[in-house]
């Protein structure tokens, strides 16, 4: 898996790693052109949605060789953090509906990534655990994510990346907060 990702991203140039042309005084020339488009808040939702889709698509492609499909990486990483969760607990943590999680768990169990067992303390509960294959896929997920992140931020400075993550977390917090009804426009 490591070799596949390395081959896919071998030509990837990350800012600061490529040798730039030097000016006569020995300093690198800056040829970074800024996007001069004037964006408004109305551009946020479509841009954010498209960027999220593109990230998900690239990550899914990176994980194909490991046998994982979109969304399954989150299940594996959640269980790697806290193995032995219920389907409802996983659904809540990942922000999906319980029936969706039940289908995902069934598929991943058939693929050999997960197994379901009755809870030792309460036999009415069924908990989900990673198998050896599931635990082994954590590294592939981390590598696929890192390659996706590098591709997405290849022209960004470290400061821009920190600011972007901070802003995205603030957007998420705003959206996770209790929804506030919008005011109706006045009809005068």
N, C-alpha and C positions, 0 to 999 in steps of 0.2 A: 504494500500500500504506500509506504513511504516513497519508493522509487517512482510509482505512478504519479503521485502529486509533484514530486521533484521534476519529472519529465514535463508535466503539464505546465508548470510555472517556471521552467528553466529560463525562458526568455523574458520573464517579468523583471522590469527595472523599477526598483523602489527608490524614491527620492533619497539622495544622500549616498547611494551605493554606486551610481553610474558616474563615470568620469565625464565631466562637462568640458566644453571648450574653454580655454583660458585666454584672457585678454592679454595685451602686450605687457601689462604691469604684473602679470602672474596670477591675477584674481579671476575666479570663474565669472563668466557672463551670466546674468540672469535673463532668461528668455521666457519666463513664466508669464503667459498672457492671462489676465483675469477676465472672467465672464462679465461683460458690461451690461447684461440684461437687467432691467429693473423688475425685481420680483415683488409681489405683494403677498399678504396672508392668504389670498385666494389660490395662490400657487402651491401652498404648503401641502395640503392633503393629497393632490395628485402626485406631487414629487416624492413625498414620503412613501405613499403606497407603491409607486413604481420602484423606488429604491429597495423597499422591503421585498418585493417580488423578485427583483434581480438578484438580491443577496440569497434568497431562498433557492432560486434556480441554480446558481453557481454552487452553493453548498450541496444541493441534491446531486448535482453532477459529480462533485468531489467524493461523495459517499457511495456512488453506484457500485464501485468495485467491492465495497465491504458488504453489499447486499441490503443496505439500509435505504429506506424511502423517506420522503419528506415528512417531518414531524416525529419520526422514530428516534432521531438523535436526542430530542428533548426528554423522551421517556428514559432512554439509557442514561443520560447525564443526571437526571433526577434520582434514578435508582442507584447510581454510582455514589451519589451524595448521601442517600438515606435508603438503603435496600430494605425491602419488606414493606412497601406501601400498599394501601388498598387502591382499587381502581378509582374510587371516588376521590381519594386524596391526590392521586396523580392528575386526575381531570381538573381538580380545583387548582393545583399548583401550576398546571400548564395552560389554564384558561380555556378549556374545551368542555363540551358537554359529556356527561357520563356515558351515554350510549356510544359516542365516538371513541372514547377511551377504551371501552370494552371491546369494540371491534379491532382497535389498534393492538391491544394486548393479545387478542386471539391470533391475529396475523403474526405478531412478533414471536409468540409462543410456537406457532407452526414453523417459523423460520429458525427456531432454536436459540433466540436471544434471551427469552424470558421463560420463567416457569411460575405457575400458580400453586400455592400451598395453603392449606387450612392454617389459621393462626393457632399457635400453641396454647394460648390462654383462652381464646374464645373461638371454638370450632365453627361458629356461625359466620365468622369473618374469613375471607380469602385474601391473602396478600400476594403481591407480585415481587419476584426476586430475579436478579440477573443470573444467567447461566455463565459458564466459562466463556462461551462465545460472546455473550453480551458484555462481560467485563473486558474481554480482549478488544472489543470494538471502540472502547472509550478513547484509546490513543488515535485511532483512525478519525474519529469525530473531531478531536482536538486539532489534528493536523489539517483536516479538511477545512475547519473553521479558520485556522490561522492563515491558510492559503487564500481563502475567500476575503478575509480582513485585509491582507496585504494587497490583493488586487483592487479592492474597493477604495483603499486609501493611498494608492501609489503616488499621488501628486500632493499629498497632504503633509504638513509639518506636524511634529509631535504636539505642538500647541493647538493646532487646528483639530487634531484628533481628540485631544482632551476636551476642547470646547464642544465639539460635535457630540461626544458621548454625554457630557453634562447636559446639553440642550435636549437630547433625545430622552434622557432620564427624566428631565423636567416635564417634557411633553407627556410621557407615559404617566407620571404622577398626576398631572392635570386630568388626563383621560380616565384614570383609575378612580379619581375622586367622585363623589356623588354627583350625578348629572344635574345640572342647573337648567331649568326650562328657559328657552329663549323668549324674549319679549316679543309680543305680537306687534307688527307695525301699525301705527295709527292710521285710521281710514278717515281722514278729514277732507 
